[in-house]
Amino acid sequence: MDPHRLAEERSLALHRAVLARLEGDPSVLEQARANVRSMLAEGRSAYYARAWEELLAGPASRLREVLVADTEDARALRQATPFAGVVGPRERWEIWRQVREQAGR
């Protein structure tokens, strides 16, 4: 698997873990909103921050769809995710290991 596709698969797997956390802990949504506010205040990824802001304010079904969709738009949005820190380092490492392992098959 080429490195670009591997990175996309890793991002998708990480966001599946984010979705699982989001469904069990509403504070994850507040953390993402705070991260979007920081992104906007710092002028980072304004286009994507606005898109996430809209998603976080809209129906949960649309947010869930973007978190795990394998579409060009969803892949692009996930590259500027407001869910940094939701998945801890050990779990993130395990996800990366699993994706790398699956790519080698």
N, C-alpha and C positions, 0 to 999 in steps of 0.2 A: 504494500500500500504506500502511495506517495506521502511524503511528510505533511502536505497540506490537508489531504483527506484524513490522515491520522489525527491531526489537530482538531478537525471538525468532529470526528468520532469521539474524541476525548471531551470536547465541549458538550456534545450531546449527552454523553454519559454523566458528566458532572451536573448538567441541568436536570437530568432525570432524578438525581439525588436531591437537588434543590426542590424539585416538585414534591418529592416525598416529605421533605422537611416542612415545606409550605403548607401542605395539607394537614400536618399534625401540630403546627405551631404558628399561630397568626402573627407573632412578633417578627417572623421572617419577612412578612410583607412590609412592616414598618421599617425594618432594617433596609430593605430595598428602596423604599421611598426616601429615607435619609441619605442613602448613597446617591440617588438621583439628584437630590438637592445639592449635594456636594459636587457632583459632576458639573451641574449647571453653574454653580457659584465659582468654580475653578475654571470654567470655560472648556472643560474636557468633553469631547465627543458630544457636542450640543445636539446634533441631529438625532443621534441614538438616545441620548438622555431624554429628549422630548418624546420620542417614540415610546420609551419605557415608561415615562410619566403617564402617558395616555393609557398604556396597557395596565399599569398598576391602579389607575382610577376606574377602569372599565370592568366589564364582566370577567369573573374569575375564569370562565371557560375559555375566553380568548387568551388570557395570560397562560393558562395551562397548555393551550395549543402551541403557542410560540416557544414555550420552554422546551418542548420535545419534538416539534415538527422538523422534518428533514427537507425544508424548503430553503431557497436562496435567501429570502428575507429573514427567516428565523435564524439561519446560520450567521448572517451579518449582524443581527441584533445581539446574538449571544457573545459576539466578540467584544462588545462593550457592555457586559452584564452588570447590573446593579446588585447582583447577588454574591459579590465577593465576600468571603469570610463565612458564608453559610455552611459550607462543607469544610470541615477541619482538615489539617494537613495530612493526618494519617489516612483518613478516608479518601482524600483526593489522591494520595499516592497509590492507594489500592485500586482506585478506579483507573488511574493511568496505567498501572501494571496490567490490569485485566484487558483494557483496550489494546495495549501493545501485544499482549499474548494472543488475543483474538485476531489481530491483524497478521500475525505470523502464521496463522493456519491456512 
